[in-house]
Amino acid sequence: MATITRNTPATGTLDVTLGVDKTWKATAPAGFTFAVGQSSIQIPLTLIDDTIIEGSRDVRITAQAAGHATGSA
């Protein structure tokens, strides 16, 4: 699970689209909606074990919402 926190007032709903740069390493929902009054939300992240020993790998999750700057982690 991952927690995503909204950095704007929660006075309205906010639709967010998610992207994953390495879909062969991890998956996330295509998007979600913050409800009115909701400042954070938990979403499922699934890590994919391809059984190849590679060491640590970075995966970037990107969040976009209309009228807001894109964020990533």
Residue pairs with C-beta under 8 A, 6 or more apart in sequence:
1 42
1 43
1 44
1 45
2 28
2 42
2 43
2 44
2 45
2 61
3 40
3 41
3 42
4 16
4 32
4 40
4 41
4 42
4 43
4 63
5 39
5 40
6 14
6 34
6 38
6 39
6 40
8 14
8 68
10 34
10 36
10 37
10 38
10 39
11 36
12 36
13 33
13 34
13 35
13 36
14 33
14 34
14 65
14 68
15 31
15 32
15 33
15 65
15 66
16 31
16 32
16 33
16 34
16 63
16 64
16 65
17 30
17 31
17 63
17 64
17 65
18 28
18 29
18 30
18 31
18 32
18 43
18 61
18 62
18 63
18 64
19 61
19 62
19 64
20 26
20 27
20 28
20 59
20 60
20 61
20 62
21 59
21 60
21 62
22 57
22 59
22 60
24 48
24 50
25 47
25 48
25 50
25 57
25 59
26 45
26 46
26 47
26 48
26 59
26 61
27 45
27 46
27 48
28 43
28 44
28 45
28 46
28 61
29 43
29 44
32 41
32 43
34 41
45 61
60 72
60 73
61 72
61 73
62 70
62 71
62 72
63 70
63 71
63 72
64 70
